Structures are given as C-alpha cells and as structure tokens.
Amino acid sequence: MTRPADGQEPVLITAAAPSYNDQLAARKRKYMIMMGMRFPCLILAGVFYQTWWLALTLVAISVPLPWMAVLIANDGPARKKEKVNRYTPDKTKIESGTHQIIEGS
C-alpha cells in the first residue's frame, strides 16, 4: 500500500481487522522488546552481585521473560464480540387466513 502524496495516513472507515502482516509485525516487535529486556537484567545482576537481594531479583525477573515473550508473540488478536442478526419470529402473532380441515373416515 502506498502512502498519499501529502504524507497523511489514510482514514480507516471499516471495522476490518489489521492485516496479517501488520499483526505479525506487532507480535515480533513485542517479542523482541521482551527478549531484549532479559539481557540487561542478567548483566545488571552480574554488576550488582554484591547486593545479593538486588541480583537475585534481577535474575528472578529474567527467568520467566522468554516464556512470557513466546506466549505473547503467539497470541492472536482478540475476537470481536459482535451481535449476530438472526430472525426471530413473533410468537404472539396468530396465523391469518383459513385452513382446510381434513377429516378422517
């Protein structure tokens, strides 16, 4: 999709979901940010090894980050809650017209 000449973003006028490529790019970005947070936590834990409680806290933060990053990256977009338009007959309405009665012998 090309951008307009004036540099403005097009206005979204539908309720369509973002494209698959846009969703994938956003999930990759989240994954990279979370995995990028792990390396500094481990480095800082090594820097603050003399303050044991701070080093332990930083290591404890860095341990579940890969697991959480994978869960978030593999998570799809939330489903929209839409009201489905279904036909519901009026139960109080009585049939109009005459009906032929078949009598048994």
C-alpha positions, 0 to 999 in steps of 0.5 A: 500500500502506498502512502498519499502524496501529502504524507497523511495516513489514510482514514480507516472507515471499516471495522476490518481487522489489521492485516496479517502482516501488520499483526505479525509485525506487532507480535515480533516487535513485542517479542523482541522488546521482551527478549531484549529486556532479559539481557540487561537484567542478567548483566545488571545482576552480574554488576550488582552481585554484591547486593545479593537481594538486588541480583537475585531479583534481577535474575528472578525477573529474567527467568520467566521473560522468554516464556512470557515473550513466546506466549505473547508473540503467539497470541492472536488478536482478540475476537470481536464480540459482535451481535449476530442478526438472526430472525426471530419470529413473533410468537404472539402473532396468530396465523391469518387466513383459513385452513382446510380441515381434513377429516378422517373416515 
